[in-house]
Amino acid sequence: LDARGIINFPDYKLTTVCQYFGIPHEGAHDALVDIRATKLLTEFLGYCLDVDINKLEGGYGKFCEGRG
């Protein structure tokens, strides 16, 4: 998901985007902390966009093909 052009952030770093949406990201740049924050952000954005990535026909690979 690329938010550029939809939401204007000063930058699109994980820390900035998480802060904007109120997603916890204490200890940024620790691999596990970043993974957890990315998971929460993805789930939140999926909910907001009403997207269930697990139900996309063809799976993730097919989804990426259609975007590219």
QUIMO-V523981 format. One record per residue. N is the residue number from 1. RES is the residue in three letters. NEAR is the number of other C-alpha atoms within 12 Angstrom. Layout:
BEGIN
{{N	RES	NEAR} {N	RES	NEAR}}
END
This chain:
BEGIN
{{1	LEU	19} {2	ASP	14} {3	ALA	15} {4	ARG	13} {5	GLY	11} {6	ILE	9} {7	ILE	15} {8	ASN	13} {9	PHE	19} {10	PRO	15} {11	ASP	16} {12	TYR	19} {13	LYS	20} {14	LEU	31} {15	THR	27} {16	THR	23} {17	VAL	28} {18	CYS	28} {19	GLN	20} {20	TYR	19} {21	PHE	20} {22	GLY	16} {23	ILE	25} {24	PRO	23} {25	HIS	28} {26	GLU	20} {27	GLY	15} {28	ALA	21} {29	HIS	16} {30	ASP	13} {31	ALA	13} {32	LEU	14} {33	VAL	20} {34	ASP	22} {35	ILE	20} {36	ARG	22} {37	ALA	30} {38	THR	27} {39	LYS	19} {40	LEU	22} {41	LEU	27} {42	THR	25} {43	GLU	20} {44	PHE	21} {45	LEU	22} {46	GLY	19} {47	TYR	13} {48	CYS	12} {49	LEU	12} {50	ASP	14} {51	VAL	17} {52	ASP	18} {53	ILE	22} {54	ASN	14} {55	LYS	13} {56	LEU	16} {57	GLU	14} {58	GLY	13} {59	GLY	14} {60	TYR	15} {61	GLY	14} {62	LYS	14} {63	PHE	18} {64	CYS	14} {65	GLU	10} {66	GLY	12} {67	ARG	10} {68	GLY	7}}
END
